[in-house]
Amino acid sequence: DKLMCICAQMMKQRDELPENKVVSTVMSNAGFLKYLSKEGFNLEITSVGDRYVLDKMLEEGAMLGGEQSGHIIFRNHATTGDGILSGLQLLQALILSGKSASEASDEIEIFPQVLKNAMVRIENKSKFTKDADISDAIDEIKEELGENGRVLIRPSSTEPIVRVMIEGQDEADITAKAQKLARLITKRFS
């Protein structure tokens, strides 16, 4: 997420980012989202997977996209993530900014992120969305976190689990919240 922010700034300054558009996935950190919003970028969010990122980039005419796993796509150079290309783009951004990697990185606050898995029967992976107790628990967590965090619940596409991801400023607090919510989902749907 930090690498994308640093490279987005460079591309914006060089007028290589049409409409200041960046594409990322639902798993991007809340700090990433906050930084891009503050800096005037237009963010498009996709499902997890670099193929979804590329599809949205092509649809929107975006030149930069990526996901938390490290796949960063610089569409003016390639249509897939490439580690060497990403490294070269980062070095170029640092040279042009005159900042060290730590100085550029420190400008982007990344929130602690906790991911817990709720074990469920495969046929129940999407049923949590219709459960009132789970919806109430999610709403309560969202209210407690306010603008300083977020909750993302999504069924795995490959396993009989529901992923519970919570971000916030207090890691111990969000860990407890994620564990409690994952246990509730497991209890209801395993």
N, C-alpha and C positions, 0 to 999 in steps of 0.2 A: 504494500500500500504506500509506504514512504517513497519507494523508488518511482512508482507511478506519479506521485505528486511532484517530485523533483523533475522528472522528465516532462510532465505536463506544463510546468512553469517555463521550461526551456522552449518547448514547442509553441506555447502561447506567445512568448516574447519574439520568436522567430516567424510568427504568423504562419505556422504549419498546422494549426489546430482549428479547422473550420468551426465557427460558432462556439469556440472554446469547449467543444464536446469531448467527453471522456466516457468510455463504456467500462462497466465493472459488474461484478455479481453481487447477489444478496449477502454474500459472506464478507464483503469488504467491511473494514473496521469503521465504527462510528466516527472515530477521529479523522479518518480519510474523508468521509462524507462531509464532516464539519469544515475541514480545511478547504476542500474544493468549493464548497458553497461560499465560504468567506472570501475566497480569492476570485470569485466570479466565473467559475467553470459551470458548464451544464452537464450534469451526470445522467447517464442512461443506465438503468439497472437491469440485469438479466438473471436467468437461472444459473446455477453453478455449472461450469463447463466452458472450456475455451471455444468450443464450436458455437455455443450460444452467444458468446462475446463477439466472435467474428461475424455471425449472422446480423447482430444488432449494429455492428460497425458498418457493415455494407449497406444495411437498410438506412442508417442515419447519416452516412457519409463521414463517419468519425475516423480519425487517423491514429488514435491511441486507445487501447483497451487492454484489459487484463483481469486476472483473478488472483486471489490471495495465495494460491499454490505456487505462484512465481511465473506463470505464463503471462508475458507481456507482449502485446502485438503492436508493432510499429508499422502500420499499414502502408506507409510510404516506402517501406523497405521489404516487407514480407506479409504473408497472410497467416502466419503461425508464430507462436512464441519461439524465441531463440535466445539462449542464455548469453552467448557471445555478443550478439547484437544489443541485448539489454545492457550488458556491461559497458559496451562502447558508448551507448547513448547516455548512460549515467555519467561516465567520465567526461563526455562532451558537455553535459549540463553543468557539472561541477567546475570545469575549466571556464566556461562562459560566465558562470555566476561569480567566480572568484572565491567561492566558499569551499571549506573542507567538507568531506562527507558527513562528519558529525555536526557541523554547523547547519548544513542544509537539512539534515535529518531531524535536528532538534526543533525545527520550525513546525513540525507536524506532530501533534499529540496523538499517540495511539492508545486507545482505551484497553484496559485488561479485558480479555475475552475468554469466556469459559464455555466449553462444549461438553455436554453430557448426553449419553445415549439412553433412551427409554426402550426397553425390550418389549415388543408387542407381537401378537400373532400377525402374520403377513396380511391376512384379510382385514385387519383392523388399522393398518398404517395411516389411513386418512380419516378415521372416525373421530379422532380427538377434536377436530374442528367443530363438531356438532355437540360436544359435551359441555353443558353449562358450567359445571364445577371447574373444568379446565379453562374455559374462557374467562371465568371470574378470576382465577388465579393469575392468568396471563395479564388481564387488565390491571389487577392490583400491583403486579410487578412493574408494569409500564408506568403506572401512576407514581410509584415510589421512585423510579429512576428519573422520570421527567425527561428533560432534554440532555441529560448527562448519561444516557445509556439507551439500550434497546434490547428487545427480545425477538428472536427469530426461531420459530419451530417449523421443522420440515421433515417429512418422511424420507428415509433413504430410498434411493431408486434401486439399490441392489441388495439390501439386507432387511430383515424383519425388525427394524428399529426406527424410532422417531428421534431426530437430533434436536436437542434443546441447546440453543446458543444464547447466552446473555452477555452483554457488555455493560460496563459501568466503571466508575472510578475506584470503587472499593472491591478488590479482588475476593476477599474473604466473604463479603456480603453477596456478591453475584454467584460465587461458588455454592453457597448455601441455598440460594434461590433456585439455581439450576438443578441442584440435586433434588430438592423438594419437588420441583415441577416434573422432573424425569421420573421420580418415584410415583407421583400421582398418575402420570400417563401409563406407566408400567402396570400399576395396580388395576387401573380401569380396563386396559386392553391387552393384557398378556394371557 
